[in-house]
Amino acid sequence: MGITRDEITLTNAVDLADARRGLISEKSVRSVTVTAVADTGALRLTIPESLREKLEAALTEGVEVRWKDRLDITQAWVVQRECAVLLGAMPMEGMDIMIDPKGQRLVGIHGDEQLGILY
């Protein structure tokens, strides 16, 4: 089995909440799109310090992870050195996605339709 990479968008969850409340503009929400390594051996989202600085998220704050039309809010483990962004098992489970080992891509566990919407 090879390495599976896919594009995800990471957004500062506190910024999102502040924008929804009208405290900051939508343009002020800090977000970045990156290519991540899907790693079922990793538990959480893991990002390098340089990416944390772009998001300006404290270690205890949430990060919204978005893959296609799915999202999960999770905490990120921050590594002091440059490294690949790892999309671990917990955020993948939160988005109901898995690795298709044959196609080496991310897919919805139950197809492409969302199973439910949380409010």
C-alpha positions as CSV (number, residue, x, y, z in Angstrom):
1,M,0.0,0.0,0.0
2,G,1.3,3.4,-0.9
3,I,1.0,6.9,0.6
4,T,-2.4,8.5,0.3
5,R,-2.4,12.3,-0.1
6,D,-5.4,14.6,-0.5
7,E,-6.2,18.3,-0.2
8,I,-7.8,19.5,3.0
9,T,-8.7,23.0,4.2
10,L,-7.8,24.0,7.8
11,T,-9.6,26.9,9.4
12,N,-9.2,28.6,12.8
13,A,-12.4,27.5,14.5
14,V,-12.4,30.4,16.9
15,D,-12.3,32.8,13.9
16,L,-15.3,30.9,12.4
17,A,-17.3,31.4,15.6
18,D,-16.4,35.0,15.8
19,A,-17.4,35.6,12.2
20,R,-20.8,33.9,12.8
21,R,-21.3,36.2,15.7
22,G,-20.4,39.3,13.7
23,L,-17.3,40.0,15.8
24,I,-15.0,39.8,12.8
25,S,-15.5,39.9,9.0
26,E,-15.5,36.7,7.0
27,K,-12.3,37.9,5.3
28,S,-10.6,37.9,8.7
29,V,-11.1,34.1,9.2
30,R,-7.7,32.5,9.0
31,S,-7.7,29.4,6.7
32,V,-5.2,27.5,4.6
33,T,-5.5,24.7,2.1
34,V,-2.8,22.0,2.2
35,T,-2.0,18.6,0.8
36,A,-2.1,16.2,3.8
37,V,-1.0,12.6,4.2
38,A,-3.9,10.4,5.3
39,D,-2.4,8.3,8.1
40,T,-4.6,5.8,9.9
41,G,-1.6,5.1,12.2
42,A,-1.8,8.7,13.5
43,L,-4.5,9.5,15.9
44,R,-5.1,13.2,15.3
45,L,-4.4,16.0,12.9
46,T,-0.7,16.8,13.1
47,I,0.7,20.1,11.7
48,P,4.1,21.9,11.7
49,E,4.6,25.0,13.8
50,S,4.8,27.2,10.7
51,L,1.2,26.2,9.8
52,R,0.0,26.8,13.4
53,E,1.4,30.3,13.1
54,K,-0.5,31.0,9.9
55,L,-3.7,29.9,11.6
56,E,-2.7,31.6,14.8
57,A,-4.5,28.9,16.8
58,A,-3.5,28.2,20.3
59,L,-2.8,24.6,21.1
60,T,-6.1,24.3,23.0
61,E,-8.3,25.8,20.2
62,G,-10.1,23.9,17.6
63,V,-9.2,23.6,14.0
64,E,-11.9,23.0,11.4
65,V,-10.7,20.3,8.9
66,R,-12.6,20.2,5.7
67,W,-12.4,17.6,3.0
68,K,-14.8,18.2,0.0
69,D,-18.2,18.7,1.6
70,R,-17.3,17.1,5.0
71,L,-15.9,18.7,8.1
72,D,-14.7,18.0,11.6
73,I,-13.5,20.3,14.3
74,T,-10.5,18.9,16.2
75,Q,-7.4,19.9,18.0
76,A,-4.1,19.7,16.1
77,W,-0.8,18.3,17.5
78,V,1.9,20.7,16.6
79,V,5.4,19.5,15.6
80,Q,8.3,22.0,16.1
81,R,10.0,21.1,12.8
82,E,8.8,21.1,9.3
83,C,6.8,18.0,8.5
84,A,3.9,16.8,6.3
85,V,0.4,17.5,7.6
86,L,-1.0,14.2,8.8
87,L,-4.7,13.6,8.7
88,G,-5.1,11.0,11.5
89,A,-7.8,8.5,12.2
90,M,-10.0,10.7,14.5
91,P,-10.6,13.5,12.1
92,M,-11.1,11.0,9.3
93,E,-13.7,9.2,11.4
94,G,-15.3,12.5,12.3
95,M,-15.8,13.2,8.6
96,D,-16.9,9.6,7.8
97,I,-14.0,9.0,5.4
98,M,-11.5,6.3,4.9
99,I,-8.5,5.4,2.7
100,D,-9.3,3.4,-0.4
101,P,-6.1,1.4,-0.5
102,K,-6.6,0.2,-4.1
103,G,-7.2,3.7,-5.5
104,Q,-4.9,5.4,-3.0
105,R,-7.4,8.1,-2.3
106,L,-9.9,9.2,0.4
107,V,-13.5,8.2,0.0
108,G,-16.7,8.4,2.0
109,I,-17.2,5.3,4.2
110,H,-20.9,5.3,3.4
111,G,-20.6,6.8,-0.1
112,D,-20.6,10.4,-1.0
113,E,-23.8,11.5,0.7
114,Q,-23.7,13.0,4.2
115,L,-25.3,10.8,6.8
116,G,-26.5,13.7,8.9
117,I,-26.0,17.3,9.8
118,L,-25.0,18.6,13.3
119,Y,-26.5,21.9,14.5
